[in-house]
Amino acid sequence: MMAQTVKYTAFVYTDEGLANQIQAYSDQVRCGSTRGELGDLLLAASLNAAKGIGAGYVTSVVNLGVQSVASLITRNQRLKQEWEQTVNAENTFCTQIRTISGLKDFYSTTSLASPMDPTGMKFNGIGVVRKDGEDTLFYISMHIDCSKINRIVEHGKFELVLDTLIVSPTHSNLPNSTFDTAFRWEDRQNYAMNLHLVVTSSWMNEITQIFRDEQLGEFTINIPVKKEDLDSNGFLRYVRHGNDEPKYKVVGNSFVVPRSYSGYIDAEGEAHPIWGTGEYQISLDIKETCSLTTGYRENWKQNRKARKKKASEGENVFTNSWQFITSQDWDEITQSWVITVLQAPADIMSNKLIEELKLSQE
């Protein structure tokens, strides 16, 4: 059932300790360490990976529409086709999470070496949560895959790994219906969540060429959820321990963020090049899907009548236009960017609500 308001809070994790792991690996490579020594280093780095918390979101509502069919089709066939078109549209819900403005400081310090110097890298992944009061309805957390730190040093690329997941079809945004309709396994099946993450950046190089919103990489993860995967409360809960192989693989990779060129004058008046701490943006698309059961399809006539009755009684809670309020803040305690977005019908949005949530209208 789609709630009257939908609120997501997303986090961009940072970890100052990650830079030490990268530096340690780089030192080992320069000193000609053996494969066994490097393997021990990577294992230790993975087991000791720290976690932090920031990102943003905008969610969209799928519009329902019914197309006319040819007049030669019988009324019964036409009504069934219209019904199927409506209920199939309810089987998809899309949410887009995006940073409002560029996230600063992919690295903790500037560099005198090069625009791709990984020294001081502190970006460490992304997480998203949706709650109802104090209850967590959805949570996902992905961090830098520390078992592949060698890729950062040797290729300037990083990978992500899923470490925590909480998801429940019965507490999801499906069915994406205008009516007060809950997800029921008797009616819907094959629930899946797909996430697509894109990293972009803007920077200037040493010959003052400006690059705007260049894509550095992308990641995709698909999470099918079966009824037998759920606990007694209807939730799938997954936690990756230590260096275990993840149950759900994050596919893809990204270049580290290029540092923007600048310069400075030293005490003797000589000019020197310097590269910045890296500014980047993150966009995350979350898509929830499911399909209809055979029994639900066979009962289409009764379902259509029930829908028609609800519509005649005015049970449509989404007749108003939707409005978004958003906020992006740096949390000094957790050393992370935190972006919160609330989607709600315009008629329930108030200045008091905005002030209480400390959000601003988008």
C-alpha positions as CSV (number, residue, x, y, z in Angstrom):
1,M,0.0,0.0,0.0
2,M,1.4,3.4,-0.9
3,A,1.4,5.6,2.1
4,Q,-0.1,9.1,2.1
5,T,3.4,10.4,2.7
6,V,6.7,8.8,1.6
7,K,9.9,9.8,3.3
8,Y,13.4,8.6,2.7
9,T,16.6,9.5,4.4
10,A,19.8,8.6,2.5
11,F,23.4,8.7,3.7
12,V,26.8,9.0,2.0
13,Y,29.3,7.2,4.2
14,T,32.7,8.5,4.9
15,D,35.7,6.9,6.7
16,E,39.0,8.6,7.4
17,G,40.5,5.2,8.1
18,L,40.0,4.1,4.5
19,A,42.8,6.4,3.4
20,N,45.2,4.6,5.8
21,Q,44.3,1.2,4.2
22,I,44.9,2.6,0.7
23,Q,48.2,4.1,1.7
24,A,49.3,0.8,3.4
25,Y,48.5,-1.1,0.2
26,S,50.4,1.4,-1.9
27,D,53.4,1.2,0.3
28,Q,53.3,-2.6,0.1
29,V,53.3,-2.5,-3.7
30,R,56.2,-0.1,-3.8
31,C,58.2,-2.3,-1.4
32,G,57.6,-5.4,-3.6
33,S,55.5,-7.4,-1.1
34,T,54.7,-11.0,-1.8
35,R,51.2,-12.1,-2.9
36,G,50.6,-13.7,0.5
37,E,51.5,-10.5,2.4
38,L,49.1,-8.4,0.1
39,G,46.4,-11.0,0.7
40,D,46.7,-10.7,4.5
41,L,46.6,-6.9,4.2
42,L,43.4,-6.9,2.1
43,L,41.8,-9.4,4.5
44,A,42.6,-7.2,7.5
45,A,41.4,-4.1,5.7
46,S,38.1,-5.8,4.9
47,L,37.5,-7.1,8.4
48,N,38.3,-3.7,9.9
49,A,36.4,-1.5,7.5
50,A,34.7,1.3,9.4
51,K,31.3,2.6,8.7
52,G,30.0,6.1,8.7
53,I,26.6,7.9,7.5
54,G,24.5,11.2,3.8
55,A,22.6,11.5,0.0
56,G,19.2,12.6,-1.2
57,Y,16.0,11.6,-2.8
58,V,13.1,12.6,-5.0
59,T,10.4,10.1,-5.5
60,S,8.0,9.9,-8.4
61,V,4.4,8.6,-8.6
62,V,3.6,6.3,-11.6
63,N,0.6,7.7,-13.4
64,L,-2.2,5.2,-14.1
65,G,-3.8,5.3,-17.5
66,V,-6.3,3.3,-19.5
67,Q,-6.1,3.2,-23.3
68,S,-9.2,2.6,-25.4
69,V,-9.5,-0.6,-27.4
70,A,-11.1,-1.2,-30.8
71,S,-14.9,-1.1,-30.8
72,L,-15.0,-4.6,-32.3
73,I,-13.7,-6.1,-29.1
74,T,-16.5,-7.3,-26.8
75,R,-17.4,-5.2,-23.7
76,N,-16.2,-8.0,-21.4
77,Q,-12.9,-8.2,-23.1
78,R,-12.5,-4.5,-23.1
79,L,-13.3,-4.2,-19.4
80,K,-10.8,-7.0,-18.5
81,Q,-8.1,-5.4,-20.6
82,E,-8.7,-2.0,-18.9
83,W,-8.6,-3.7,-15.5
84,E,-5.3,-5.5,-16.3
85,Q,-3.8,-2.3,-17.6
86,T,-4.7,-0.6,-14.3
87,V,-3.5,-3.3,-12.0
88,N,-0.3,-3.9,-13.9
89,A,0.6,-0.3,-13.6
90,E,0.2,-0.8,-9.8
91,N,3.0,-3.4,-10.0
92,T,5.8,-0.8,-10.3
93,F,6.9,2.0,-8.1
94,C,10.0,4.1,-8.8
95,T,11.9,6.3,-6.4
96,Q,14.8,8.6,-7.3
97,I,17.4,9.6,-4.8
98,R,19.7,12.4,-5.8
99,T,22.0,14.8,-4.0
100,I,20.7,18.4,-4.1
101,S,24.1,19.9,-4.7
102,G,27.6,18.6,-5.1
103,L,29.0,16.6,-2.2
104,K,32.4,18.0,-1.2
105,D,35.5,16.3,-0.1
106,F,35.8,12.9,-1.7
107,Y,39.3,13.1,-0.2
108,S,40.2,14.5,3.2
109,T,43.1,16.6,1.9
110,T,44.3,18.4,-1.2
111,S,47.1,16.8,-3.3
112,L,50.4,18.1,-4.7
113,A,50.8,14.9,-6.8
114,S,48.1,14.5,-9.4
115,P,44.3,14.8,-10.1
116,M,43.8,11.1,-9.5
117,D,45.9,10.8,-6.4
118,P,43.8,8.5,-4.0
119,T,45.6,9.7,-0.9
120,G,43.2,10.7,1.8
121,M,40.1,9.1,0.0
122,K,37.3,9.0,2.6
123,F,34.1,8.3,0.6
124,N,32.9,4.9,1.8
125,G,29.5,4.1,0.2
126,I,25.8,4.9,0.5
127,G,22.8,3.9,2.6
128,V,19.1,4.6,2.4
129,V,16.4,4.2,5.0
130,R,12.6,4.6,5.1
131,K,10.8,4.6,8.4
132,D,7.3,4.7,9.8
133,G,7.8,6.4,13.2
134,E,10.5,4.4,14.9
135,D,9.9,1.3,12.8
136,T,12.3,0.7,9.9
137,L,10.4,-0.4,6.8
138,F,13.4,-0.4,4.4
139,Y,17.2,-0.1,4.9
140,I,20.1,-0.8,2.6
141,S,23.8,-0.1,3.2
142,M,26.6,-0.5,0.6
143,H,30.3,0.3,1.4
144,I,33.6,0.3,-0.5
145,D,34.7,-3.3,-1.1
146,C,37.9,-3.3,1.0
147,S,39.0,-6.7,-0.4
148,K,39.6,-4.8,-3.7
149,I,41.6,-1.8,-2.5
150,N,44.2,-2.9,-5.0
151,R,41.9,-1.6,-7.7
152,I,41.9,1.9,-6.2
153,V,45.7,2.0,-6.1
154,E,46.4,0.3,-9.4
155,H,43.4,1.3,-11.6
156,G,41.8,4.3,-9.9
157,K,38.5,2.5,-9.6
158,F,36.4,1.3,-6.6
159,E,33.7,-1.3,-6.1
160,L,30.8,-1.5,-3.7
161,V,29.6,-4.4,-1.6
162,L,26.2,-4.9,0.1
163,D,26.6,-5.3,3.9
164,T,23.1,-4.7,5.3
165,L,19.5,-5.1,3.9
166,I,16.1,-4.9,5.5
167,V,13.1,-5.1,3.1
168,S,9.4,-6.1,3.4
169,P,7.0,-6.5,0.4
170,T,4.0,-6.0,2.8
171,H,5.5,-2.7,4.0
172,S,6.7,-1.6,0.5
173,N,5.3,1.1,-1.9
174,L,3.4,-1.7,-3.8
175,P,0.8,-1.9,-5.0
176,N,1.2,1.7,-6.3
177,S,-2.5,2.2,-6.1
178,T,-4.7,5.3,-5.7
179,F,-6.8,3.1,-3.3
180,D,-6.0,2.0,0.2
181,T,-4.7,-1.4,-1.0
182,A,-2.1,-3.5,0.8
183,F,0.4,-5.9,-0.6
184,R,-0.9,-9.5,-0.2
185,W,0.9,-12.6,-1.3
186,E,-2.5,-14.0,-2.3
187,D,-2.8,-11.2,-4.9
188,R,0.8,-10.4,-5.8
189,Q,4.0,-12.4,-6.3
190,N,7.6,-12.1,-7.6
191,Y,8.4,-9.0,-5.6
192,A,11.9,-7.6,-6.5
193,M,13.8,-4.4,-5.7
194,N,16.4,-3.1,-8.2
195,L,18.8,-0.3,-7.4
196,H,20.8,1.7,-9.9
197,L,23.5,4.0,-8.6
198,V,25.4,6.6,-10.8
199,V,28.4,8.7,-9.7
200,T,29.1,11.9,-11.5
201,S,31.6,14.8,-11.0
202,S,32.6,18.2,-12.3
203,W,36.2,19.5,-12.3
204,M,38.8,21.7,-14.0
205,N,42.1,20.4,-15.3
206,E,45.5,22.1,-15.5
207,I,44.8,23.7,-18.9
208,T,41.5,25.2,-17.5
209,Q,39.2,22.8,-19.4
210,I,36.0,22.5,-17.4
211,F,34.2,19.1,-17.2
212,R,30.6,19.2,-16.0
213,D,28.5,16.3,-14.7
214,E,30.7,13.6,-16.2
215,Q,29.7,10.1,-15.3
216,L,32.4,8.2,-13.5
217,G,30.7,4.9,-13.0
218,E,27.5,3.1,-12.1
219,F,26.4,0.2,-9.9
220,T,23.3,-2.1,-10.1
221,I,21.9,-4.6,-7.6
222,N,18.8,-6.7,-8.0
223,I,17.1,-8.2,-4.9
224,P,14.4,-10.8,-5.5
225,V,12.3,-11.5,-2.4
226,K,10.4,-14.7,-1.9
227,K,7.8,-15.3,0.8
228,E,10.0,-18.1,2.3
229,D,12.8,-15.5,2.7
230,L,10.8,-13.5,5.3
231,D,10.8,-13.7,9.1
232,S,7.6,-13.9,11.2
233,N,7.1,-10.2,10.8
234,G,7.3,-10.3,7.0
235,F,10.8,-8.9,6.7
236,L,13.9,-10.1,4.9
237,R,16.9,-9.2,7.0
238,Y,20.4,-9.7,5.7
239,V,23.8,-8.8,7.3
240,R,27.1,-9.6,5.7
241,H,29.7,-10.8,8.2
242,G,33.4,-10.2,7.9
243,N,34.8,-11.1,4.5
244,D,31.8,-13.4,3.5
245,E,30.8,-13.6,-0.1
246,P,27.8,-11.2,-0.4
247,K,24.4,-12.9,-1.0
248,Y,23.4,-10.1,-3.4
249,K,26.1,-8.9,-5.7
250,V,26.6,-5.2,-6.5
251,V,27.5,-5.1,-10.2
252,G,29.7,-2.3,-11.6
253,N,32.5,0.0,-10.6
254,S,33.4,3.7,-10.7
255,F,36.6,5.8,-11.2
256,V,37.6,7.7,-8.1
257,V,36.6,11.4,-8.3
258,P,39.1,13.6,-10.2
259,R,40.6,16.5,-8.2
260,S,40.1,19.9,-9.6
261,Y,43.2,21.9,-10.5
262,S,44.2,25.0,-8.7
263,G,47.5,26.7,-7.7
264,Y,49.2,28.5,-4.9
265,I,52.1,30.9,-4.3
266,D,54.7,29.9,-1.8
267,A,56.7,32.1,0.6
268,E,59.3,32.7,-2.1
269,G,56.7,33.9,-4.5
270,E,56.9,30.8,-6.7
271,A,53.7,29.2,-8.2
272,H,52.9,25.5,-7.6
273,P,50.1,23.3,-8.8
274,I,47.6,21.8,-6.3
275,W,44.6,19.6,-6.8
276,G,41.4,19.8,-4.7
277,T,39.5,17.5,-2.5
278,G,37.0,16.3,-5.1
279,E,33.3,17.3,-5.6
280,Y,30.8,14.7,-6.7
281,Q,27.1,13.8,-7.0
282,I,25.1,10.7,-6.5
283,S,21.9,9.5,-8.2
284,L,20.1,6.4,-7.0
285,D,17.1,4.9,-8.7
286,I,15.1,2.4,-6.7
287,K,12.5,0.4,-8.6
288,E,10.1,-2.0,-6.9
289,T,8.2,-4.5,-9.0
290,C,5.9,-7.5,-8.6
291,S,3.4,-9.5,-10.7
292,L,-0.2,-10.7,-10.3
293,T,-1.1,-14.2,-9.1
294,T,-3.3,-16.5,-11.2
295,G,-6.1,-16.3,-8.6
296,Y,-6.1,-12.5,-8.6
297,R,-6.4,-12.5,-12.4
298,E,-9.2,-15.0,-12.3
299,N,-11.2,-12.9,-9.8
300,W,-10.9,-9.7,-12.0
301,K,-14.7,-9.1,-12.3
302,Q,-15.2,-8.9,-8.6
303,N,-12.1,-6.9,-8.1
304,R,-13.2,-4.4,-10.8
305,K,-16.6,-4.0,-9.1
306,A,-14.9,-3.4,-5.8
307,R,-12.7,-0.7,-7.3
308,K,-15.6,1.0,-9.0
309,K,-17.5,1.0,-5.7
310,K,-14.5,2.6,-3.8
311,A,-14.2,5.2,-6.5
312,S,-17.9,6.1,-6.3
313,E,-17.5,6.4,-2.5
314,G,-14.7,8.9,-3.0
315,E,-12.0,6.6,-1.6
316,N,-9.2,8.1,-3.6
317,V,-6.6,9.7,-1.4
318,F,-4.3,11.0,-4.1
319,T,-6.6,13.5,-5.9
320,N,-4.3,16.4,-5.0
321,S,-1.0,17.3,-6.5
322,W,2.2,16.2,-4.8
323,Q,4.8,18.4,-3.2
324,F,8.3,17.7,-2.1
325,I,10.4,19.3,0.7
326,T,14.1,18.5,0.9
327,S,17.1,19.1,3.1
328,Q,20.8,18.4,2.7
329,D,23.1,18.8,5.7
330,W,26.6,17.8,6.9
331,D,26.5,15.9,10.1
332,E,29.7,16.7,12.0
333,I,29.3,13.9,14.5
334,T,29.0,11.1,12.0
335,Q,31.1,12.9,9.4
336,S,28.5,12.3,6.7
337,W,26.1,14.0,4.4
338,V,22.5,13.5,5.3
339,I,19.7,14.4,2.9
340,T,16.0,14.0,3.8
341,V,13.1,14.4,1.4
342,L,9.4,14.1,2.2
343,Q,6.7,13.6,-0.5
344,A,3.2,14.5,0.5
345,P,-0.1,15.8,-1.0
346,A,0.1,19.6,-1.3
347,D,-3.0,20.1,0.9
348,I,-1.4,18.5,4.0
349,M,1.9,20.3,3.5
350,S,2.2,23.2,5.9
351,N,4.8,25.7,7.1
352,K,4.6,24.1,10.5
353,L,5.4,20.7,9.0
354,I,8.3,22.1,7.1
355,E,9.6,23.9,10.2
356,E,9.3,20.8,12.3
357,L,11.3,18.8,9.9
358,K,13.8,21.6,9.3
359,L,13.3,21.1,5.6
360,S,13.0,23.6,2.7
361,Q,10.6,23.6,-0.2
362,E,12.1,22.3,-3.5
